[in-house]
Amino acid sequence: MQQAIRAKCDEIITDLGNGLMFPRLPARCLPGIDPTAAAAAAAQIRAEPALANDLTRTIIALDTRIFNFGKLETNAREVRQYMERIGG
């Protein structure tokens, strides 16, 4: 399923021009997945009892990384502004 979605609806990466890249999903996506195959994949995922806990831990880890990267971005921006002020 992921391959089918990625083939038709892959994320769009925008270069913000300051060393940062901004990923986003397309506003509209029609991957053309067979409903029977999608239902079978969903049933297989639901059959994994530990999956919800694993996904929760993954989301928490990703949220932490996003937060940390935001802090690093702020710090880098402040260092750059300081260096520009002092002529570095």
N, C-alpha and C positions, 0 to 999 in steps of 0.2 A: 504494500500500500504506500509506504513512504517513497519508494522509487517512482511509482506512478504519479504521486502528488508532486514530487520534486521535478519530474520531467516536464510537467505542465505549469507548475505554480511555484517555482523556486523563488527564494527570497531575492530581493533587489538590494544591491549594495550601493550606497551613495557615498562618494568621497566628499567629506565636508571641507576639504582643503586645508585643514589645520592638523593633519596627521590622524584624524579620527574618521572612522568608517561607520556609516549608519545603516544597519540592515532593517528591512521592512518586508512585509508580505504584500503581494499584489492585492489591490482593492477587490478584485473579482477573480475567482478561480473555478474553472470547470475541468477537473482532471479526467473525467470520463471513466471513472472506476465502475466496474461491474458490481451491481448491488449484491449479488450472491457472494462474490468474493469478499466484498467489504463486510458483509454479515458474518462470514466465516472467520475473517481476521478479528473482528470485534469479539466474537465468541471465544476465540483462542486467548485473547488478551484478558477477558473477564475470568477465564478459568485459572489464571495465575493468582493464587491467594496472597502472595507477598508483594504483588506489583504495586498496590496503592501505597504501601509504606515506602517502598523503594522510590517511587515517583515523588512522594512527599519529601524524602531526604534529598533527592536530586534538585527539586525546586528550591528548597532551602539553601543548598550549596550554590546554586546559580544566583539566587537573590543576594547572597553574601558576596559573591564575585562581582556582581553588577554594582553593588554598593561600594566595594573596595575600588573598583575601576573608576567610579565617579569621584571618589576621594583623590585618587592618583591624578585624574584629569585636572581637578581643581588645583592640586599642588603644582603640577607641571605648568599650568597656565600662570599661576602666581610667580613661579620661578622665571618663566619667559618674560613676563611683564617687568619683573625686577631687573633682569638682564638688559632689556631694551632701555629701561630708564637710566641705567648706569653706563650704557654704551657697550655692553658685552657681547 
